[in-house]
Amino acid sequence: MYDYVIVGAGSAGCVLAGRLSEDPDTSVLLLEAGPPDTNQNIHVPLGYLQLARTEVDWDYNSAPEPNCGGRRIGLPRGRVLGGSSSVNAMVYIRGNRRDYDEWGVPGWSWDDLFPYFLKAEDNERGASEWHAVGGPLPVSDQRSGNTISPAFVEAGVEAGLARNEDFNGTEQDGVGMYQVTQRGGMRASAAVSYLHPAMQRPNLTVMPYMLVTRLLFEGTRAVGVEASQLGQLQELRAEREVILCGGAYNSPQLLMLSGIGPAEHLTMREIEVLLDQPAVGENLGDHPATYTVFTTPEPESLLAALEPAAMAEANTDRNSPAKRGRACSIPVSTRPASARSWRITTRAITAPITPSTPSISSR
Ligand SMILES: Cc1cc2nc3c(=O)[nH]c(=O)nc-3n(C[C@H](O)[C@H](O)[C@H](O)COP(=O)(O)OP(=O)(O)OC[C@H]3O[C@@H](n4cnc5c(N)ncnc54)[C@H](O)[C@@H]3O)c2cc1C
């Protein structure tokens, strides 16, 4: 029996496990379907391009999308300690004030949340009106020596977009270089920042390869979970709380598997209805990303940094190309504050390519 059982060791789960286990009198169990975060491609920033559709990704696809010629669009989601923070693009962006305010949820407005963004942050630019130092989450400028990125920013400015030096400052529109959640050229996932420093605590138990299949209830109170490790089903009980942190896709799925969701949908799948809650599984908001691939005669591509020798170099040389932020991607934010965010990502390659259908991925 544990005080808290946390389902999912992603961004939210790692933060909660780290913070709750600071109290030595509180016992915390953290369950994760995926493996430990030992894959080098997780930690060397450019390696993230190699993580989709591997054992650290749930490998989801959308239903056929009517607005994308009926294609299924890949939906990467981390399945590993750190969750999606172990496979994401490391862009440090907090969202727009109106995103939070329009939720209309007490305690989750921008003014409520802003102090917590500051509390989390350790920004290498130092403290300011918009930033803080000393928190667990490192935020750094990109270290890319690539000349295409600044050239692209200048081209955006020439085209009339506002130059933006800080997407977490007074203005979020414009063109510029993102800051990233990295330290010393390595990914600072939620696992690295919040979980690894807590792993030695005797009151924290972390179980990887543990797929939670159902939440357990006594009446209407969640008292534990049913989980499967290597095909062995077991029950794990919580004295105080079961905390569901399975991410935007898996948390509603797990609620539905546990009988909480739209009654008709559950009944069709012969799941006993505990609570008819039609909103579960609805209203997903996401930001599609389109990739524009083009050639350049200059040998500037960071793709070379993904070669095995370059990745090996990343372990010893803190300035190796593989440690330089995200490939040569440049953010262009052109969203109206109330709309979903759209990101245009460019990737330059030096080898000639055959033109193909532009790909759209949602991250
Ligand atoms: C490819 C990609 C790029 C991204 N780029 C950025 C970016 O640059 N900047 C940014 O701010 N955000 C980015 N994001 C989004 C960001 O990473 C997520 O919003 C954030 O990590 C979500 O945190 P979470 O805790 O809700 O879920 P996750 O971090 O996804 O964690 C959920 C965890 O629960 C586990 N889990 C799920 N179901 C079960 C189960 N049944 N049993 C046990 N464990 C389970 C999962 O394996 C996972 O580890 C990106 C995401 C992706 C996938």
PDBQT file of the ligand as one rigid body, heavy atoms in Angstrom, charges set to zero:
ROOT
HETATM    1  C1  LIG A 401       7.286  14.683 -30.781  1.00  0.00    +0.000 C 
HETATM    2  C2  LIG A 401       6.822  15.694 -29.767  1.00  0.00    +0.000 A 
HETATM    3  C3  LIG A 401       7.361  16.973 -29.794  1.00  0.00    +0.000 A 
HETATM    4  C4  LIG A 401       6.957  17.925 -28.857  1.00  0.00    +0.000 A 
HETATM    5  N1  LIG A 401       7.603  19.125 -28.813  1.00  0.00    +0.000 NA
HETATM    6  C5  LIG A 401       7.358  19.965 -27.784  1.00  0.00    +0.000 A 
HETATM    7  C6  LIG A 401       8.154  21.119 -27.592  1.00  0.00    +0.000 A 
HETATM    8  O1  LIG A 401       9.108  21.364 -28.348  1.00  0.00    +0.000 OA
HETATM    9  N2  LIG A 401       7.859  21.942 -26.545  1.00  0.00    +0.000 N 
HETATM   10  C7  LIG A 401       6.821  21.663 -25.672  1.00  0.00    +0.000 A 
HETATM   11  O2  LIG A 401       6.595  22.441 -24.726  1.00  0.00    +0.000 OA
HETATM   12  N3  LIG A 401       6.063  20.558 -25.824  1.00  0.00    +0.000 NA
HETATM   13  C8  LIG A 401       6.334  19.708 -26.829  1.00  0.00    +0.000 A 
HETATM   14  N4  LIG A 401       5.611  18.560 -26.943  1.00  0.00    +0.000 N 
HETATM   15  C9  LIG A 401       4.506  18.340 -25.994  1.00  0.00    +0.000 C 
HETATM   16  C10 LIG A 401       4.952  17.958 -24.582  1.00  0.00    +0.000 C 
HETATM   17  O3  LIG A 401       6.037  17.061 -24.616  1.00  0.00    +0.000 OA
HETATM   18  C11 LIG A 401       3.737  17.352 -23.886  1.00  0.00    +0.000 C 
HETATM   19  O4  LIG A 401       2.702  18.306 -23.855  1.00  0.00    +0.000 OA
HETATM   20  C12 LIG A 401       4.019  16.918 -22.445  1.00  0.00    +0.000 C 
HETATM   21  O5  LIG A 401       5.177  16.135 -22.359  1.00  0.00    +0.000 OA
HETATM   22  C13 LIG A 401       2.800  16.151 -21.956  1.00  0.00    +0.000 C 
HETATM   23  O6  LIG A 401       3.001  15.757 -20.622  1.00  0.00    +0.000 OA
HETATM   24  P1  LIG A 401       2.025  14.718 -19.937  1.00  0.00    +0.000 P 
HETATM   25  O7  LIG A 401       2.573  14.457 -18.577  1.00  0.00    +0.000 OA
HETATM   26  O8  LIG A 401       0.630  15.201 -20.055  1.00  0.00    +0.000 OA
HETATM   27  O9  LIG A 401       2.102  13.414 -20.848  1.00  0.00    +0.000 OA
HETATM   28  P2  LIG A 401       3.370  12.547 -21.269  1.00  0.00    +0.000 P 
HETATM   29  O10 LIG A 401       4.636  13.288 -21.026  1.00  0.00    +0.000 OA
HETATM   30  O11 LIG A 401       3.100  12.026 -22.637  1.00  0.00    +0.000 OA
HETATM   31  O12 LIG A 401       3.357  11.372 -20.209  1.00  0.00    +0.000 OA
HETATM   32  C14 LIG A 401       2.414  10.341 -20.168  1.00  0.00    +0.000 C 
HETATM   33  C15 LIG A 401       3.139   9.121 -19.619  1.00  0.00    +0.000 C 
HETATM   34  O13 LIG A 401       2.181   8.164 -19.199  1.00  0.00    +0.000 OA
HETATM   35  C16 LIG A 401       2.592   6.893 -19.641  1.00  0.00    +0.000 C 
HETATM   36  N5  LIG A 401       1.388   6.086 -19.753  1.00  0.00    +0.000 N 
HETATM   37  C17 LIG A 401       0.327   6.306 -20.556  1.00  0.00    +0.000 A 
HETATM   38  N6  LIG A 401      -0.612   5.353 -20.393  1.00  0.00    +0.000 NA
HETATM   39  C18 LIG A 401      -0.127   4.524 -19.440  1.00  0.00    +0.000 A 
HETATM   40  C19 LIG A 401      -0.631   3.334 -18.836  1.00  0.00    +0.000 A 
HETATM   41  N7  LIG A 401      -1.824   2.851 -19.174  1.00  0.00    +0.000 N 
HETATM   42  N8  LIG A 401       0.136   2.703 -17.923  1.00  0.00    +0.000 NA
HETATM   43  C20 LIG A 401       1.345   3.218 -17.559  1.00  0.00    +0.000 A 
HETATM   44  N9  LIG A 401       1.873   4.324 -18.103  1.00  0.00    +0.000 NA
HETATM   45  C21 LIG A 401       1.145   4.965 -19.043  1.00  0.00    +0.000 A 
HETATM   46  C22 LIG A 401       3.235   7.162 -20.988  1.00  0.00    +0.000 C 
HETATM   47  O14 LIG A 401       4.046   6.089 -21.422  1.00  0.00    +0.000 OA
HETATM   48  C23 LIG A 401       4.011   8.436 -20.683  1.00  0.00    +0.000 C 
HETATM   49  O15 LIG A 401       5.284   8.184 -20.165  1.00  0.00    +0.000 OA
HETATM   50  C24 LIG A 401       5.961  17.604 -27.888  1.00  0.00    +0.000 A 
HETATM   51  C25 LIG A 401       5.404  16.319 -27.854  1.00  0.00    +0.000 A 
HETATM   52  C26 LIG A 401       5.836  15.374 -28.781  1.00  0.00    +0.000 A 
HETATM   53  C27 LIG A 401       5.247  13.981 -28.710  1.00  0.00    +0.000 C 
ENDROOT
TORSDOF 0
